[in-house]
Amino acid sequence: MNPMLDKWIIVFTNGLKIRWWHRFFKKDFRHCFAFGYDPINSVWIYCDFANYRLTVFPITTDQATNIIVYIKQFARHLVVTVDRETKYFPLAPFYCVPMCRQLIGLKTISWTPYGLYCALKKTGVSSYFGNVTEEKDYVSNR
């Protein structure tokens, strides 16, 4: 029995509350959170770092369905398989991006939700539910 989820759905949004620092972030990529299904316990897990606090709790199938409907209408998402190798970033600040990065075990450091999105796209992950608009290549060619 593995107590950790094998896949997380990372969701990228504008966020519910606009903060002053959001003016420096790319539109539609101002916040990110994660949720996933635990088949061992038959429960959805929601994980978010918002309003200066980490929240992790189980959600019902109806709540997960509401998140999926929200994703289809207003957000972007990527389905990511977890890398089990432990990575430590001891001096990095903790907010929504490092939370998602630590959940999935991403080796690359990303500072913004858009940076995380680009890093994940470069690894070949894709969306599952479809997105608001046709999937465009948002990864810069740097």
Order of alpha helices (4+ residues) and beta strands (2+ residues): beta-beta-beta-beta-alpha-beta-alpha-alpha
